[in-house]
Amino acid sequence: MIVTSLTAVCSLLLLTGFDPASSKYQFVEIYAWIPRFHINYIVGMDGISILLVLLTTFIMPFCVLASWKYIQQRVAPFMFCLLIMETSMVGVFVALDFVLFYIFWEFMLIPMYLLIAIWGGPRKAYASIKFFLYTLAGSVLLLVAIIALYLKSGTFFIPDMMWQPYSLTFQVLVFLAFFLAFAIKVPMFPFHTWLPAAHVEAPTAGSVILASVLLKMGTYGMLRFCLPITPDATLLLATPILWLSIAGIIYGGFTALAQQDMKKLIAYSSVGHMGFVTLGIFVLNTRGVEGAILQMINHGVTTGALFFCVGMIYERTHSRELALAAGVGKYMPWFVTFLAFFSLSSFGFPGTNSFIGEFLVLAGAFEHNTVLALAAIPGCGPGGGLYAAHAAKDRLGGYRQSRPEIITLTPFLIFVFWIGLKPQPFIDLMNTSVVTLLDQLHNWQQQGIAMTLR
Amino acid sequence: MDLLLIKEGFPLLSFLIFLPLAGALVLLFFHGEVFARTGQ
């Protein structure tokens, strides 16, 4: 608790020293590591990664707090896994060397596997192995792409690999390898099947980390690597990915409607929400990409809070069944109030954070293609609608709410309304980096058209 | 390298990465026997 809280407090210094007007990587540290293979320890961050780093550092103390009563056996190894996860998650978001990035990426796999396999539910072996195999398959493709890029460019320094004149075939192959690795992590439809199993069996803190931070690594990877390293392939393959995102939004939203297990419900609605994020990224305009980044943060806050809520119900009823949870609300009015607000946030109710994110993504989608945007709209509500039904069900019956639980949920609610009512400071942090990235992409596109005409 | 804004001073990002790792290693050091039992 001390370590995670100290990390969260220290991460606030990033905000004071960060210059949002600059698109350069900031807080950069460079140390030679393995010079013979051009591998260095280089870390830095820009407007795209700062919010994700802050999300990670602020989620972790609450994960520890939520596990305080719930985890009674092997507490030290559990906390050990959480701390290793935090190291690797922050590392992934700030690494500017591909080898360093890959080490952090792989580093988080084992603690997450252990969190599910040791402290998980009855089908923990199945869920943990499925999670491990899926993610490992993606990681292997990522490694192949990294090696291929190194052989072409002679460096592992990520910014030096960007905007290089690789051949279209090479770009498409590298893009597909990256895309598959990241799409499994997101997870995008149809690579999502590991997610409901992992969420259902993971302990509360595991589910929260998985939903709030781990899934964002996939979309962060798409934004950080696919767009600038393989721009031609991105432009070529954006349309099928957009339709895959639409499929995910609709499938996730409507499948969530059919779930009786609360964790499965949130997991499937996550597939839909992350579909919005990938939709925003691949419409390739400022509104879409800013909406996507904001939606990553929103999803982290709202879904994290919803998993905490489910964990709190599970501690009392020892069931995640919606029907059996009926009755929680009578003696836990504050808890149900929180749950209702998080539910409203989840289906993008105006005034909450998700409304801003989904609105920006849809505005970006309308700018790109009206049919695409119209196709995404049916997926906005369904998942959240069931939360509302759930919140209504909870108004009968009886357990007691505890003060630490309310303390855990309060900061999440503050962020729900802060981002929902005053999103500008968050958008300002990322704006310069997003505009610069998209300007570079559009300049690249113009150059390509000019070359073809010549 | 012109993309990088290098600030001399306290290595904040490394601190944020390695502080949890240091915490994890301290846990390992003081509760090694629990880890051994977990592995069995």
HADDOCK unambig.tbl for C-alpha pairs under 7 A between the chains (distance, minus, plus):
assign (segid A and resid 3 and name CA) (segid B and resid 20 and name CA) 6.17 0.50 0.50
assign (segid A and resid 3 and name CA) (segid B and resid 23 and name CA) 6.23 0.50 0.50
assign (segid A and resid 4 and name CA) (segid B and resid 20 and name CA) 6.80 0.50 0.50
assign (segid A and resid 7 and name CA) (segid B and resid 16 and name CA) 5.90 0.50 0.50
assign (segid A and resid 7 and name CA) (segid B and resid 19 and name CA) 6.94 0.50 0.50
assign (segid A and resid 11 and name CA) (segid B and resid 16 and name CA) 6.94 0.50 0.50
assign (segid A and resid 24 and name CA) (segid B and resid 3 and name CA) 4.99 0.50 0.50
assign (segid A and resid 24 and name CA) (segid B and resid 4 and name CA) 5.46 0.50 0.50
assign (segid A and resid 24 and name CA) (segid B and resid 5 and name CA) 6.05 0.50 0.50
assign (segid A and resid 25 and name CA) (segid B and resid 3 and name CA) 6.24 0.50 0.50
assign (segid A and resid 25 and name CA) (segid B and resid 4 and name CA) 4.86 0.50 0.50
assign (segid A and resid 25 and name CA) (segid B and resid 5 and name CA) 5.71 0.50 0.50
assign (segid A and resid 26 and name CA) (segid B and resid 4 and name CA) 6.41 0.50 0.50
assign (segid A and resid 26 and name CA) (segid B and resid 5 and name CA) 4.88 0.50 0.50
assign (segid A and resid 26 and name CA) (segid B and resid 6 and name CA) 6.49 0.50 0.50
assign (segid A and resid 27 and name CA) (segid B and resid 5 and name CA) 6.74 0.50 0.50
assign (segid A and resid 27 and name CA) (segid B and resid 6 and name CA) 6.04 0.50 0.50
assign (segid A and resid 27 and name CA) (segid B and resid 7 and name CA) 5.91 0.50 0.50
assign (segid A and resid 27 and name CA) (segid B and resid 13 and name CA) 6.88 0.50 0.50
assign (segid A and resid 28 and name CA) (segid B and resid 4 and name CA) 6.56 0.50 0.50
assign (segid A and resid 28 and name CA) (segid B and resid 5 and name CA) 6.17 0.50 0.50
assign (segid A and resid 28 and name CA) (segid B and resid 6 and name CA) 4.86 0.50 0.50
assign (segid A and resid 28 and name CA) (segid B and resid 7 and name CA) 6.70 0.50 0.50
assign (segid A and resid 29 and name CA) (segid B and resid 6 and name CA) 6.75 0.50 0.50
assign (segid A and resid 29 and name CA) (segid B and resid 11 and name CA) 6.87 0.50 0.50
assign (segid A and resid 74 and name CA) (segid B and resid 34 and name CA) 6.61 0.50 0.50
assign (segid A and resid 76 and name CA) (segid B and resid 27 and name CA) 6.43 0.50 0.50
assign (segid A and resid 76 and name CA) (segid B and resid 31 and name CA) 6.61 0.50 0.50
assign (segid A and resid 77 and name CA) (segid B and resid 35 and name CA) 5.98 0.50 0.50
assign (segid A and resid 80 and name CA) (segid B and resid 24 and name CA) 4.79 0.50 0.50
assign (segid A and resid 80 and name CA) (segid B and resid 27 and name CA) 6.53 0.50 0.50
assign (segid A and resid 83 and name CA) (segid B and resid 20 and name CA) 4.97 0.50 0.50
assign (segid A and resid 83 and name CA) (segid B and resid 21 and name CA) 6.21 0.50 0.50
assign (segid A and resid 83 and name CA) (segid B and resid 23 and name CA) 6.95 0.50 0.50
assign (segid A and resid 83 and name CA) (segid B and resid 24 and name CA) 5.63 0.50 0.50
assign (segid A and resid 84 and name CA) (segid B and resid 20 and name CA) 6.63 0.50 0.50
assign (segid A and resid 84 and name CA) (segid B and resid 21 and name CA) 5.79 0.50 0.50
assign (segid A and resid 84 and name CA) (segid B and resid 24 and name CA) 6.52 0.50 0.50
assign (segid A and resid 86 and name CA) (segid B and resid 20 and name CA) 6.44 0.50 0.50
assign (segid A and resid 87 and name CA) (segid B and resid 17 and name CA) 4.79 0.50 0.50
assign (segid A and resid 87 and name CA) (segid B and resid 18 and name CA) 6.34 0.50 0.50
assign (segid A and resid 87 and name CA) (segid B and resid 20 and name CA) 5.70 0.50 0.50
assign (segid A and resid 87 and name CA) (segid B and resid 21 and name CA) 5.90 0.50 0.50
assign (segid A and resid 90 and name CA) (segid B and resid 17 and name CA) 5.95 0.50 0.50
assign (segid A and resid 91 and name CA) (segid B and resid 17 and name CA) 5.95 0.50 0.50
